[in-house]
Amino acid sequence: MKTKRQQKILEMVRENTIATQEDLVRELRAAGFTITQATISRDIKELGLVKATTGSKTRYVAPGEKIGGVGQDRLMRVFRDNVWEVEAGDNLVVIKTLPGAAPSVASAIDGAKLPEVLGTVAGDDTIFVAIRSRQQAAGVVRRFTEMQRG
């Protein structure tokens, strides 16, 4: 049941504008699922869904999903609007964001499919970005810093 429900959640998020957990509960109930807010909250976390803003609307997106097919443009926009510090240590880049913005910024980094980036881990306001090599980390920091400054 959990697998079917989570597959349905991913389908709904990709095909509809789901802005809140309440929207998701309502849609799942309409699709015949018996669901609670707590279960939805756990599913969102397990599936790695994050909120992203497109235009004036905020909605849940699945990991790696490109908003409007413009990964690089989205990356530049979220950096400019949400990032306040970028630093490197060895092959790890640490990004500080506004509170609550780290998941959206990390999703934008993942969605941009940068060849130097192995992956991201986001908290509430901090992101760890694993870079393929120590040498590439400095270039990534420069690029991210330029995007941050707009």
C-alpha positions in Angstrom: 0.0 0.0 0.0 2.8 2.4 0.9 4.6 1.8 -2.5 1.3 2.4 -4.4 0.6 5.5 -2.4 4.1 6.9 -2.9 4.0 6.2 -6.6 0.6 8.0 -6.8 2.1 11.0 -4.9 5.0 11.2 -7.4 2.5 11.0 -10.3 0.4 13.8 -8.7 3.3 16.1 -8.0 4.6 15.7 -11.6 1.3 16.2 -13.3 -0.5 18.7 -11.0 0.3 21.8 -9.0 0.4 20.5 -5.5 1.2 23.5 -3.2 0.4 22.1 0.3 0.2 18.9 2.2 -3.6 19.5 2.4 -3.8 19.6 -1.4 -2.0 16.2 -1.5 -4.3 14.7 1.2 -7.4 15.9 -0.7 -6.1 14.5 -4.0 -5.1 11.2 -2.5 -8.5 10.8 -0.8 -10.2 11.6 -4.1 -8.1 8.8 -5.6 -9.4 6.4 -3.0 -6.5 6.4 -0.5 -7.2 6.5 3.3 -4.5 9.0 4.4 -3.5 11.2 7.4 -1.5 14.4 7.5 1.3 12.6 9.4 1.6 9.9 6.8 1.8 12.5 4.0 4.5 14.4 5.9 6.5 11.1 6.2 6.0 10.3 2.5 7.1 13.8 1.5 10.3 13.4 3.5 11.0 9.8 2.2 10.4 10.8 -1.4 12.6 13.8 -1.1 9.9 16.2 -2.3 10.8 19.9 -2.0 8.9 23.1 -2.6 9.9 25.2 -5.7 8.6 28.5 -6.9 7.8 29.0 -10.5 6.5 32.4 -11.4 4.3 33.4 -8.6 3.3 29.8 -7.6 4.9 27.4 -5.1 4.5 23.7 -5.5 6.1 20.4 -4.5 8.6 18.9 -7.0 10.2 15.5 -7.1 14.0 15.2 -6.8 15.8 16.1 -10.1 12.6 17.5 -11.7 13.4 20.5 -13.9 10.9 23.3 -13.6 10.0 24.5 -17.0 12.9 22.6 -18.5 15.4 25.4 -17.6 17.7 23.9 -15.0 20.5 26.5 -15.4 18.1 29.5 -15.3 16.4 28.1 -12.2 19.7 27.6 -10.5 20.8 31.2 -11.1 17.5 32.5 -9.9 17.4 30.5 -6.6 21.1 31.4 -5.9 20.4 35.1 -6.4 17.3 35.0 -4.2 18.3 32.6 -1.4 22.1 32.1 -1.0 24.2 34.3 1.2 27.5 32.4 1.5 29.5 29.8 -0.5 32.7 28.2 0.8 34.9 25.2 -0.2 36.8 22.7 1.9 38.6 20.0 0.0 36.1 18.6 -2.4 33.1 19.8 -0.4 31.3 23.1 -1.1 29.2 24.4 1.8 26.3 26.8 0.9 24.5 28.9 3.5 20.9 30.0 2.5 18.0 31.8 4.0 16.2 29.7 6.6 14.1 27.0 4.8 15.6 27.6 1.4 18.3 24.9 1.4 16.1 22.1 0.0 15.0 24.3 -3.0 18.5 25.4 -3.7 19.9 21.8 -3.5 17.1 20.7 -5.8 18.1 23.4 -8.3 21.7 22.3 -8.2 20.7 18.6 -8.7 18.3 19.6 -11.5 21.0 21.6 -13.3 23.0 18.3 -13.8 26.4 20.0 -13.3 29.1 17.6 -14.4 31.4 18.5 -11.4 28.7 17.8 -8.8 28.3 14.3 -7.4 25.3 15.2 -5.2 23.9 17.4 -2.5 22.7 17.1 1.0 20.4 19.8 2.3 19.3 20.8 5.8 17.2 23.8 6.6 19.7 26.5 5.7 22.9 24.7 4.8 23.8 22.5 1.8 26.8 20.2 1.4 27.7 19.8 -2.3 30.1 16.9 -3.1 32.4 17.8 -5.9 34.2 15.2 -8.1 37.7 16.6 -7.3 39.4 19.1 -5.1 40.6 21.0 -8.2 37.0 21.4 -9.5 35.8 22.7 -6.1 37.4 26.1 -6.5 35.7 26.6 -9.9 32.4 25.5 -8.6 32.7 28.0 -5.7 33.5 30.8 -8.2 30.5 29.9 -10.4 28.1 29.7 -7.4 29.5 33.0 -6.0 28.9 34.7 -9.3 25.3 33.4 -9.4 24.7 34.5 -5.8 25.7 38.0 -6.7 23.5 38.0 -9.7 
